[in-house]
Amino acid sequence: MQDYFLSLAAHIEMQLAANEVSTTWLSAESSDFVRFNHSAIRQPGHVLQLILNLQLIKGQTHAAMSFNLSGKTEMDLPRINAAIEDLRTQLPDLPADPHLMIATEVNNSVQILPSSLPPVSAILEQILAAANGVDMVGLLTTGTQYRGFANSYGQRNWYETSNINFDWSLFHSTDKAVKSNYAGFHWDEAEFLKKFADARQKLALLARPPVTVAAGNYRAYLSPTALNELIMMLNWGGLSEKSLRTRHSCLRRLQSGEASMHAMVDICEDSRAGLEPGFQAQGFIKPDVIPLIQAGKLSGSMISPRSAKEFGLIANGAPDDESAKSLIMRAGTLANVDILKELGTGIYISNLWYLNFSDRATCRITGMTRFATFWVENGEIKAPLNVMRFDDSLFRILGDNLLKLTQETEVIMDDRSYGERHTGGAVVPGALLKEMYFAL
């Protein structure tokens, strides 16, 4: 695939006029998708897809086009030639873009991540054996993803990774279920079976009569999945340089020093994790690490090329929406085996959903508990907890109310597949909280 992309890039450059510049972005995948229902395979499928985004630039005017390729050079070159001609005819009618930014300094890179995935058939056998006797629904997504960038200045960047993401739920009855996930660049059968066994244990606990507690503040534990839902809310402009400059960011009080988080909170964008390419669609290279929050204080932001030009800054490889794509949160000291004991009496939260800002200025978020949330007394799970709504600020949750973070972290990959399989994700620990406010 890499050689194929390089040959396309060379061909595109040969078609350019003397005053034209091109950028080329390839997003491709060879993916297997397998859907499960009632612990049986219901919909297996394979997707081989190549999408090329071609941009033609003349001065400050530019036009772009995206289209699918076949992967066969003799079929794809005529399509590319036609696209170049189409873009060329558009340029005279387009206005100049004062914020156009393209990478003119050549920075080449090759990032092919090591992985060890068994054949899909072997993985399916293990999943079906583990699910014997329970009602499981889920989606297995695995395969290889490719990203490539080239421009007519001679820059070439390549990213290639094989990974797996298995998202499943074990159902007890009606809407009572345990949701789990296994993701990464390797398939570890023992680790997968350990996670599946934990889901089975929680499923058995759902058979107990559920309880309801009054609104108020409760000691709580957030699983990595639940904490990730909260952290990802920062991608709604919170970490964006433009949003910080225009005072639309939910972290503007962190920026001004009016608020802070706990000193153990360290969050960064780390392209070394391999969840996302170390370059973006305009060819700008990401630093290995972009510190965003250090020791509870805002230390950086995601800066896109357009914001860099607008505000006189240096771009750090952020996409146009200035979101973090490979977010890493530093782990703590709490061992997983000690979570219930340290929680004592309170609420064990496996999942959150329907999140939104209730007050963006104070980074206050509201949402619902979901799937396998339990009431715990004296370090022992007593009963499933009926659905509750929380309403609290991240400045409190990750501030004075943060007691400990877990030693173990989880890889949580972006599972979106609208149009194509997305890259990106996060590596986060779980969090023990002194209190979290539940509104009802």
N, C-alpha and C positions, 0 to 999 in steps of 0.2 A: 504493500500500500504506500509506503514512503517513497519508493522509487517511482511509482505511478504519479504521485503528487508532484514530485520534483520535475518529472517530464512535462506535466501540464504547465507548471510555473514557467519553465523555460520556453515552452511554446507561446504562452501568453505574451511574454516579453518581446518575442520576435515579431508580434503583430502590432506593436505600438508605434505610433508616430514619434518624431523626435521630441515633441513638447508634451508628450503624454506620460503619465505615471499610473501604475496599476498596483492594487493590493489584492491578494487572493487568500481566501479563508476556506479551508476544507473541514467539514464536520461529517464524520463517517462512523459507522458502527457495523459490527457483525454480532447480533444479539439473539439470545434465546429467551423467550417469554413462556412461562408455564403457569397457568391458573389452576388452582385447586378449589374444590368445593365438596363438602362432606367427605373430606380426607381422600379424595380421588382426583386424578388428573382430568380436567374438563376441557382445557383449551391450550394445547401446545402450539408453539409457532416459532419461526425463525425470521429475523429481519436483517437483510443486507442492504444498507442505505448509504448513499454518498450525496452530500449537499455541498455545492460550491457557491460561495459568495464572491462575486467579482466586482471590484470597484475601479472605475476609470476616473482619473483626475487630470484636469488641465488648469493650471494656475490655482485659483481658489474655488474652482467649480468642480463638482464631483457628482457622479451618479453610480448607483450600484444595482446589481441584479443577483437573485438567488435562484438556483435551479438544480434539479437532480441530475446525476451522472450515472452511467452504467458500470463504470470501472473498466471499460474496454476502450482503449485509446482511439481506435479507428472510428468508433461511434461517437466519442465525446468531443474530439477536436472540431468537427463541423459545428456542433452546438455552441462551443466556446467562441468560435470565430463569428457566428451569428450574433452572440451576445455582445461581443466587443463592438460590432458595427451598430447594433441597436443603441448601446450606451453612447457611442460617439455622436449619433444623430440627436441625442437628448441634450448634450452639454450646451450647445449654443442657446437653448431656451431656458436654462437654469440660472438663478442668481448666484453670485459669489457667496461663499460661506466664510464669514470673518473668523469663525472659531474652528475652522478645519485644522486638525492636527494629525500628522502622519509621522511615523518613525523614519527619519532619514539617516540616523546613525545605525549602521549594520551591526546587529547582535544575533548571531546564529546560535541555535541550541538544538539538542536532541535529548528527549526525556522518554525513555522506554522503561517502564517500571517493571521490576521483577514480580512474578506472580506464580502461584502453583494451584491450579484448579484441575480437579479430576474431570473426566468426561461427564457431561450433563446426565447421562443415564445412571452413572454411579451415584450422583448427588440425589437424583430422584428416588432411587432405591432406598437410600438412607432416610429421606424425608417421609416416604410412605411407611416405612417400618416404624419410625418414631411416632407417626400419627395413628397407628393402629389402635382402635378402641375409643378414639375421641372424634369430635366433630370439628374438623379444621377447614378453614378457608384461607387462601393465601395467594401470593404471587412471587414466583421465582424469576429473577432477571439476572442474566449472566452473559458474559461475552467480552468482546474487545471493542474499545472506543478509540477513535483516532481524531486528532486535531492537527491541522497544519496551517502555517502562515507563510506567505511569500510576498515580496514586493519587488518592483523593478529596480530598486537600488541594490539588489543582490542578497537581501536578508532571507534566511530560511530557518523556520522553527518547526519542530515536530514533537508531538506528544502521543504516546501510545500506552494504553493500560488495559489489562484484563482483570475484571472484578466480578463480584457477586453480591446480590442484595436479595435476601429472602425475607419477606414481610408476611407474617401469618397471625391468625387469631384462632383461639380455641373457644368454642361456644358452649355455654352451659344451658341457657334457655333464653328465649326472646332476645333482649339486648344485652344480656349478661355474658361477657366474654373477657378473655385475657389476650392482649395484643403483644406480640413480640417481634424481634427483628434480629437477623444475623447478617452482617455486611463486612466486606473487606476484600483484600487482594489474594487471600488464601482461603482454602476450605479446610477447617480443622474439625473432623468428625466428632472428636471428644468434646470440643468446646460447643459445637452445635447441640449435641445431645444433652450437655449440661444445661444450656438455655432452654431446650425443649422440656427437660425434666422440671425445671423451675416453673415453667408455664403450666405444666400439669398440676403441680402442687397448688398453685394459685387458683387453678380451675376448680379443684376440690373444695377450696375455701369459699368459692362463690355459691356452693350449695347451702351454706349457712344463711339463716334469715338476715336480710340487710338491716342496717341501723341508720338512723338519722340523728345528726347532732345540730344543736342550735347555731345560729350565725355567731361569728366571733373570731378571735385569734386562737390558733392552735399550733402547737409544735408540729412540724411536718418534715417529711423526707420526700425529695424530688428525685425520681430515677433519672439517669442520663437522658432518656427520651423526653421526659417532662421538662427537664431543665433546658434541653435543646430547643423546645418550642418557645420558651421564654427568651433565650438568647437570640434566636432567629428573628425576633421582633425588632432587634437593632438594625436589621437589614431593611427595615421600612424607613430608610433615610437617616437612621441614627448615627451611622458611621460614615456618612457621606460628607465630603468636604464642602460641597455646595450647600447642603442642608445646614451644616454647622455655620457657614458664613451668612446664610440668609435667616438664621434663627428658627428654622423649621425642625431641627433635629430634636429627638426626645432626650438627647444627652447634653443639651446646651447648658444645663445647670452643672453638669460634670465638667464641662468645658470652662465655665466661669469660676469654678471652685465653690459654688454655693452648695453643692452636694458631692458626695464621694461614695465609693463602694468599699467593701472590706479589703484590707491589705493583701489578703490571700488571692484576690481576683486578678488573674493575668489572662488576657485574651489577645490573640494575635492572628493575623492572616499568615499562614505558613504554606508556601507552595511546595516545600520539600515533602509534605505529607502525600503528595501525588493524587489528591482528590480532584485537582483542577490543573490545567496547563499553567506553566510558569510564564505565559505570554498571553496577550489578548488580541482581539480581532483587528486592531490597528497596528499591531506589531510591537507595542510597548512591552518591555520585559518587567516582570515583577521581581522585586527583591526577594531573597529567600524567605525573609521574615519581615512583616510589617507590624510592629507593636501597636496595638490599638488601646488597650487598657492595661496599665502596669501598676501593681500595688494599689489597685482600686481607683486610680486616677487616669483620665483620658490622656493618652500619649501619642496618638496618631489618628489618621483618618484614611479613607479610600479616596484617591485622587484620580479622576479620569483625565484623559488628554484634554477634553474641552474645558473642564474646570481649571486645569493647570494653565491653559492659555488665558482664560478669563481672569484668573486671580494672580497671575504671575508666579506660578509654583512649578514644581517638577512632578510630572505624573509618576505614579507608582504601580502602573499596570492594572488599575481598576477598570472594570467595564463601564459602559455609559451610565448605568443606574447606580454606580458607586457602592455596590454591595460586596460584602465579603463572601468568597466562594470556597475557601478552604480554612475554616475557622477552627482554631485550636484553643481550648481552655486548659490551663494547667491543673493537674490533679492535686489531691490533698493527701491526708494521712488516714482517713477512715477506711478500714477494711470492710469489704462487702459482708463478711460473716458477722460483723459487729453492728450492722445498720439497725436492726430491730432493737437490740439492747441499748444502743445510744439514743434511739428515738424515744424509748420509754413508753410514754402515753401520748398518742397523737395520730396523725393521718399519714399513711403511706400512699404516695401518689405515683402510679405507673405511667399515666398518660394525661395530657391536657389537650383541649381542642376549642374551636370557636374563639380564638384569641383576638383581641382588638385593644386599641388604646382607649381607656376611659378618660385619661388626662395626659395628653402627650407631653405637656410642659413639665410634668413631674415624673415622667416615665412610668405612669400608672397603667397597669394592664388588667383587663378583665377576661375571664374565660371560664370554661367548665372542666370539671374532672371527667375522666372517661376511662372505661375499662379497668377493672381490677384495682380500684382504690379501696383501701382497707382502714378500718378503725383498729388501732393497736393500743393495748394496755399492758403496762409493765413488761414491755419487750416481746409481747406475744400478739399475733394477729387474732382478733376476736371475731370480726365479722366484716363482710363487704359493706362499704359505705354508699348510701344512695347518692346520686349525682348532686354535686354542689357547685355553686358559682363562687369563684374567688375574685377579689378586686384589691390589688396591692401594687406597690411601686417596686421596680427593680432596685431603686436606691435603698429600699428597706430589705427586700429579699436577699440581695447580694451585698447589703451593707451591714448594719449592726445586727441584723437577724441571722446572718450566715454564721453557723457554728463550725461546720466541717465540710470538706469536699472529700469524695472517695479516692482511694488509691487507684482503683481500676477505672478505666475510661472505656467508652464505647465509640466505635466508628459508626456514624449515622450518615449514610449517603443520600444525596438528592434522588428521590425515587420518581421524579416526574418523567413522563414519557410522551407528553403531548408534542406530536410532530417528530420528535426524536428523543433519544435517551439523553438526559442531562448529565453533565459532570458536576462535581462539587459536593460539599457536605461539611461535616464537622466532626471533631473528636472532643467529647466532653465527659466529665465525671458526673456522679450524682451529688446532691447537696442536702445536708442536714440543716434545718432552719429552727431557730428559737421560736418563731411564730410566723404565721401567714394568715392573712385576714380572709375569711369566707363570709360573703355577704348574705347568702341564703342557700 
